[in-house]
Amino acid sequence: MDQLSARLPLETFLESGVDRPTLGLVYGRRRIGKSTLLEGVARERRGFYWEATRSEAAVHLARLGEAVGAHLRVGKLSFDSWEEAIGQLLRLGDRGPVPVVLDEFSYLLEAFPPLDSVLAAALGPGGRRQAGGQVRLVLCGSAIALMKLLTVGEAPLRGRAGMELVMQPFDFRAAGGLLGRGAPAELALRVFSTIGGVVGYYTDMVDHDLPRDLADFDRWVAARVLSPAATLHHEATTVLAEDPTLSQASPALHNAILGAIASGAVTAGRLSNRLRRPVSNLDPALKRLAAAGFVNRHDDPVRAQRPVYSLNDPFLQFHYAILEPHAALLRDRDPHKTWRDHLLATFDSRVRGPVFEAMARSWVRRHADPETTGGPVDHLGASTVVVDGTEHELDVVAATGDPAAPPSERSVLCLGEAKAGQTVQMSQLRQLERARAALGVRASRAKLMLFAPAFSRDVLAEAGRRGDLELIDLERLYGGK
């Protein structure tokens, strides 16, 4: 859920008629607009917003007391304990529903681990009798795995939260809008493949400098991403180091896994071969990266086989495919020349290609209507099929069927290929037809989808003659269904 769609559930939580304090969680990647959204809502509703920094518990209490005192216009308050501080925050709702936001909550928990227990007691029956009021307390954080743990298992706050809002970066369409009205789809695709959909990467972290047109893209990527002086050049490793669930456990292994996935080792077996570690040794690290929002695990929609992994964000793919392996080259040579002479081909194959495939699946999931896909989609992902004795990868496979049934029993609604930077020819359409035939009777009525910037004349003519073929060019990808 991105910043635009997060507003409604947040407003619903804040407007609850419950006559006691309630708790909500908001978390997600850094710089996706969480703080901007919450600070704005708190200001509109005359609530209280406070952002913690990494510090000691005593310093947090002193700064919070100063901020609460300023909010109440009574001068600096002095809190001797977190019990006292939380009690004062809950009394801010004595006159009606009011948002109270503690941002970067993971820093508070890092400095004072029992804080979630203090909150649980304050929000419990005994605490509510003392506090009263209608505070809508929102805990916000960027350490995704840590925030998730607040309400699971035996955690003190389990069952206390009335809202758990997980914010995501913008999808490719919304991110394209950040380039301004009229930006060509090809430019939007290249920028999204480079920095993804994190709002802050389109504003402060590029000094509000975005490419003006396609001709300006090379200048922009060299100056704002590749240059060792660019803020984004170091962003991925900084974000990784800031998550305590990752920085305190095998950071070198986490980096190695991310780099291996970016270079094409997308299964546990391939990762094991690349890193020369047994799968059992890699599994805990993969789970930590997934819980922290850096890695996605994808189950095959139509075959019972091991899952594949991808990086959760195009910028991470760009960092681990381009920036990290070529750091010395970028440090010692002109970034613009290095991009043009050495890195552009890698960008096309290792970044733009995988990102475009993910965009195609996102389009099917979020924007295509049932008439286009052949029916409501229950399962979506990539898969493989053996065609003429050779394993063939399918970038998009949508299926329908009972989630409890084996994947092999699901009916295939549509299957497709995504070809970034190519003009699709008839040979590629025929290969897709053979792949459909190889899937057997359950795919006999499946629609075929081809995603590409352009199509040959004979492919266009073929699509005009038949109803089982959908051609999705960049304009349709960004604006159609």
N, C-alpha and C positions, 0 to 999 in steps of 0.2 A: 504494500500500500504506500503510494508516494505522498508527497506533501499536499497535493491537491485533493486526493481522495481521503486523506486522513482527517480532514477537518470535520466531516459529518459525524463519525463515531466519537471524536473528541467532544464535540458540542453536545451530543446525546448524553455522554457521561457527565459533563458539567451541569447539564440542565435536569439531572435526575431529581425527583421530588423527595428522595429519601431524607428523613429529618435527622440524620446522624452523619459523622464523617465517613467518607468513602475513599477507596484507594484505587489508583490506576497506574499502569506502567506504560511508558513509551520508550522504545529503543530501536536502534538501527545504526548503520554505518555513520562515521563522522561526515559532516559537511553535506548532509542530504536535506537540511532544513528543519530538523527537529527543534532546535533552540529558537530559531526564528519564529516558527509556528507557535510554540508554547509561550514565548515572551510576548508575542503579539496578543494572544488570547488572554493572558494574565493582565496585560495592560488594558485591553478593551473592557474587561469585567472587573476592573479595580482589584485584582488579586495580587498575589505576591509571587515573584520569580526570583530565584537565587541560583547562581551557578557556582559550584565548588571548583576548586583547583587542587592539584596534588599537593597535600600538605599533611601536617600532624593534626590529631583530633582536637587538641586545645586551640590551635589556630583556626580550625573550622568553626568551633563554637564561638570564638571571639568575633570572627567575621560575620557569622550568621546573626549574632546578637546585635551587631552594628546595623546590619541590613534590616532586621525586623524593627528595630527602634526607629530607623529612618522611615520605614513604611508606616508606622503608627504615629510618627511625628512626636515622639516622646524622648528623643535622644537615645544614645547607645544603651542597649540592654546587656546585662552580664549573665551568661548561662554557665552554671557550674557543672551541668551534666546534660547528656543527650535526652534523658527523661524530661528534664525541665524544658529543654529547647523544643522537643516534639509537642509537649503539652501547650506551650505558648503558640506554636504554629496551628494547632487544632482549634485554639480559641479565636483564631482570626475569622472563623465562620460563625461567630455568635449571632450575627445579624442576618444570616441567610447564606445561600450557596455561594462559595467563592473559591476560585482555583488557587492552590498553593503548590508551586513547582520547585522541586529540588533537582536541579540539573547536574549532570555528571555524578550521579549517585554512586557509581562504582568507586570514585575517589573517597567518598565518605566511608563506604564499607571497607575499603582497603585500610583506612586509618583507624577505624573502630569496627571490627568484625561483628560485635554483638548488636549493631544498630538495627538489623532486621528484626531481632527479637524485641528490642525496645519498641519498634513500630507495631509489631504484632500485639504486644501488651496494650499499647495505647489505643489501638483500633478494636480490641476485644471488648467484651461486655463491661468489664470493670473500668477500663479506660474511657469508654464512651459515656459512662455515667458521670465521670469527672469532667470530661471535656465538653460534651454536648456539641451544639453547633452543627454546621453543614459544610465543613471544609471538604473540598474535592482535592485530595492530596495526589499529586502526580510525581512519580519518580521517573526520571529520564536518564538514559545512559547510552554510551557508545560501545561499551564492552558487551557485545551481544550474548556471548555464552554466559557471562556472569549474571546478566540481567535475567536470562531465562531460568537460572537456578534459583531465583528468589521465590518461585511459586511451585516448584516441583518436589516430589518425594516427601521428605520430612522437613522441608524448609519451614521456618516459622511463619512466613507470610502465605503459605499455601491455603487457598480458600478465602483469602482476604481481599484479593483484587477483583474489582468489578469491571475492569477494562485492561486488556493487554494488547497494546497497539504496536505492531512491528512495522516500522517504516522502511521503505525500500527506495533506492534511487529511481529516477524517472525511467520509464521505458523509452525505446528509441523514438517513438513519435513525440512524446512530451519533450524529450531532450532536443529533438530537432527544432521545436518551437523556441528554444533558448537562443538559437542563432538569429532569430528575427524573421519577420514575415517575408516570404519570397525567397528564402534560402533554398538553393537547389537540393533535391533529394540526395544526389551523389555526394555533395559536400557534407550534408547531415550524416550520411553513412560513414564517411571517413573520420569525421570528428567523433562520432559515437564509438567507432572502433578504436579510437585512441584514448578517450577519457571517459567513456561510458555515460551514465546518466546522473552522476553526482552534481548537484546544483553548484556547490562551491568550486568545482573544477571549471566551471564556465564563467566564474566571476572573480573573486579575490585571488584565487590561486593561479590565474593567468593574467593578473593585473587588468582584468576586464578587457582583455585583448583576444578577440576571436577572429578567425579568418573571414575576410570580406567576401571572397568568392573562391572558386576552385583553384584559380591561379595563385591565390595567396596561401593555400593550405601548406605547401612545403615550407614557406617562410615561417608560418605560425608553429608548425610542429617542431621545427628546429630550434626556434627561440624559446618557446613556452613549455616544451616537454623534454626535448633531447639535451638541451644545454645543461651542463653541470650546475649552472647558476639558477636554473629554473626550479621553482618550489616543487613542482610536480615530479621532478627528477628523483626526489627522495621520498615521495609520499607513501608509496606502498610499504617500504620497510619501516617507516615511522608508524603507520597504522598497525602493522603487525606487532611492533614492539610495545605499543600502548595497551594491548589486550593482555591482562595478567594471566589469563588461562593459557596463553601461548608463550608469552615471554618468560614464564617461570618453568616451562617444560620443553626442552629440546628445541630451542629456536632455530638452530642450524638445520635440524631435520625438517621442520616446517617449511623453511625456505627451499630446501632441496626438493620437497614434494611439490611445492607450487611451481618451481622451475621445470620439473619433469613433466607435470601435467601440461604446462604451456607449450612444451616441445613435442607433445603428442603421446606421452605415456599415460593413457586415460583409463586403464584398467589396473586392478590391484596386481595382476600378474606382470604387466609391463612396468609398473612402478617398481616392483620387486626386482626385476631384471636390471632396470636402469640404475637403481640405487644400491643394488647388491645387498639387499636386506630381505629377510623372510617376510611374507605377507603378514604373519601374526605380529611382527615387530612394527609394521607400518600402520596397522589397523587403528590403534589408539590415537596416533597422530592425525590420521585421516578424520576420525570422529571429532577430534578437537577442532580441526580446521572447518569442518562442516558446521559444528555447533556455533563457532565464532562467525560464521557467515562468509568465509573465504572460499569454500569449496562446495559445489553442488554434487549430489549423488543422484544419478539417473537410472531408473529401472527400465529395462526394455519393455515396450508396450505389448509386444506380440510373441516374445520368445522367453523361455525360462533360462536365462543366462546371467552371469555375473554383471553387476552394475558398472556403468562407466562414470567417470568423474570429469568435471569441468571447473574452471575458475568462475567465481560468482559474478565477476564484473569485467567488462571489456578492458578497463584500465589495468586491472591486475594481469590480464592476458598480455597487454602491451608491455607492461613493466617486465614480466618474467620471460617474454619472448624477445624483447628488443633492448630495454634499458639495462637489465642486469647482465646478460651475457656479453654485451658490447660496451660495458662501462669504461674500460681502458681506452678503447678506440674513440669513444665520445669525449673522453677527458683530454686526449692528446691531439685530436684533429678537429677541424671545423665541422660543427654538427650538421650544417646544411649540406656540405659536400659529402659527408659520411652517410647522411640519409639518402641522398640521390644515388651515390655510387655503390653503397654496400647494404643498406638496410631496407630499401623499398621492396625488394623481392621477398624478404623475410616477412615484412609487414603484410604483404598480399597473401602469403601462404599460411603463416602462423597466427595472424591476428585477424585481418579482414575476412578471411575465409571462415574460420570458426565462429566469429561474431555474426556473420551474415547467416550462417546456419541456425544459430540460436535465435536470431531475429525472425527467421521464417517460422520457427516453432512458436515463438511468441505471437506472431501475427495469427496463426491458426488458433491459438488458445484465447486470445483477447479480442481479435477484430473480425475474424471470418465468421460469417453466419452459417447456419446448418445447411442451407442450400448449396453453399460453396464447398463445405467439407463432406457432404453426403449424409449428414445427420449430426445429432448432438455427440460431442466428443467426450468419452469417459477416460481415455488413456492416450497420452501423447509423449512422443520422444523420438529418439533415433533408434535404428535397428540395423541388422545385417541379414542378407539372404544369399544363398549360393546360386549363382547364375552361370550355367555352362561350366561347372566345376570350379568356379572362382568366387570367393566371398566378395559380395558387393555391398557397400555401405549405403544406407538410406538415411538421408538427413532428417526427413519428416515422415513419421508414421502415426496416424490417428486411428484409434480403435474404439469399439464399444463392447460392453460386456460386464458381467458381474465382477466386481473387484475381488471377490473371494475365489473366483474360478481361475484355473491356470491360464497364463498368458496365451498358450497355444489354442485355447478355446474361444478367444475373442475374435470378433468380426472386424476386418480392416475396412475403415471408411475411406481413407485416402492415404496416399504415399507420395513423397516428392523428393526432389533434389534442389539444392540451393547452390548457385554458381555465381559467386561474387566476381565482378570484373570480367565476365565472359558473355559472349553472344551464344545462346544455346542453339545447337544444331539438331537436325533430325536424328543423327546417330545417338544423341543423348536421350531423346524421346523414346527411340526404339529400345534402348537399354533399360529404361524405366518400365516399359511395357513387359519386357522379359522378366524383370524383377517381380512385377505383379503376378505374372503367370507362375513364377516359382513359388509364390506364397500359397498357391492352391485355391481351392474352392472358396475359402473364407475371404479371399480378396478379389473374387471374380467380378464384383461390382464396384470395386474401389475406384475412386476418382484419382487422376494423376495430376500432380502439381509441379510446376517448374518455376523456380524463383531465380530471376536474373535481371541485370540492367537492360538486356536486349535479347531479341529472338530473331532467328533467321526468317526469311520470307516464307519458306515452306512450312516452318513450325507455326507461324502466324496463320497461314492458310489452313493448316490441319486443325488448329484450335477453332477456327470459324466453322468447320464442318462437323464437329462432334461435341457432345455434351459431357464427356467424361474427362476433359482436359482443361485445366485452369492454368493460365499464364499470369504470373504476378511479377510485374516489373516494379521499379523503384517508386513510381508514382502511385501505383495501386498499394504497394507495401506501406507507404507513408500516409495515404489518404483514402484508400478504398477498402471494400470488404468482400 
